[in-house]
Amino acid sequence: MQNVTTLAYIAVIFVAFYFLLIRPQQKRAKEQAHLMASLKNGDRIVTIGGLFGTIERLDDEVVELRISDSVVVDVARSAVARRVDSSGHVVEDEPDDAETPTLPPKPRSGEVVEPEVHVDVTAGEGGDGAEDAAAEPKKGQ
């Protein structure tokens, strides 16, 4: 019986490793391979080093990247991190699950953004006052 329990624990650990480590890595590798295959001249990209630019020419191993009007650099094709639009926001090739929350875009330099404030107005209503009594010191102590 102890051997069966031990084998069950090993199986559970293997399944956990698969779903927590192996499967997500395979998904990322598949997405990266799809990105590499879909690159074309004129695409705006960002490299893993943070260089933004437009693809001028593609090769199997090298990408000529225009980073300004007069500067073209060669980078390894594997250094392409993602495709972006002209404002620097990530371009999604495939729609994500509807359940995945999205973050608002980062403000550009000098842009003022008003923060969103959410207040829970139900907190403290209908309570028995125990929170207020605990916060106030008792007289005579």
N, C-alpha and C positions, 0 to 999 in steps of 0.2 A: 504494500500500500504506500509506503514511503517513496518508492521509486516512481510510482504513478504521480504522486504529488510533486516530486522534483521535476519530472518531465513536463507537468502542467505549468509549473513556474517558468521553466525555460521557454516553453512555447509562448506564454504570455509576454515574456520579455522580448522574444524575437518579433512578435507581432507589434509590440509597442515601438521597437526600434524601426521596423519597416514603415509604420505610419508616421512616426515623428521625425525620422532622419532620411531614410532612403527614398521614399516616395516624393517628398517635397524637393529633394535634390534632383531627382529625375525630371520633375516638372519644370524646374528652373532651367535645366540643361536643354530640355525640349524647346522652351520658349526662346532661349538664346540662339539655338540652332535655327529656329524659324526666323528670328530677327536677322541673323547673318545671311540667310538665303534670300530675304526679301529686300535687302539694301539695294539702292539704285542711285545713279547720278542725280544730284539735286536734292537728295534727302538732307535734312538738317539733323545732326546727331550730337551727342555728348559722349566723350570717351570716359573710361574708368578713371583717368587722371583729372577730369573736370574741364577739358577743352571742348568748347562749343564751336561748331563749324558746319560747313556745307560740303558734301561729297562732290569732288570734281572728277575723280576717276577711281574705278574699282579694279582690283586684281584679286587673285586667289588669296594672297597673303597681306597685301598692302592696300591702304586707302589713302588717296590724296585728299587732304582736308583743307579747305579754304577757311581760315580763321579771321581774315580781314581782307580788304580789297587787294592788298599787295603781298599777302603772306599765305603761302600754301605749304603745308607740312605733310610728310608721310608718317602714317601711324599704322601699327599692326591692325589687321582686320579684327582680330580677337580682342582688341582694346576698345571696341565700340560697346558702350554700355546700354544705350537706348536711343530711340528716335524721339526728337522733340520738335515742337512747332517753332515759328519765328520768334515767339515771346519766351521760349525756354521751357514751356510746359510739356510734360511727357505725352506723347501720342500713343494711344492704345490701339494695337492692331486688332485685338479681339475684345469684345465687351466682357467686363468682369461680372461676377455674380451680383445680383441686385442687393444681396444682403451685405456686401462689402461696403463699409462707410468710406466716403471720399473726403479728403481734406480740401479746404479752400486753397486756391493758388497763393503762393507767397507774394507779398507786395513788392513792387519794383522799388528801387532806390529812391527815396524821397517821397514816396506815396504814403499818405496817411490813411489808415484803416481803422474804422470804429469797431471796437470789440463787441461781440455778441454776448449779452448777459442773460442767463436763464435763472430765474428765481423760483424756488419751490415754495409756493404760497400755502401749501397744505401743511408744512412743517409747523408743529407747535399748536395747531388747532385741534380742539377736541381732546386734548391730553388731560391727564389728571393733575398736572402741575408739579409732578415729582421732579422734573428737570429743574424747574425754577426753585423749588425748595432745596434741592441738593446744591444749587449754585450759591444760595444765600447762607451766610454763616448764622448759626442759631445764637440768639441773645443769651448772654450769661456764660458763654464759653470763652 
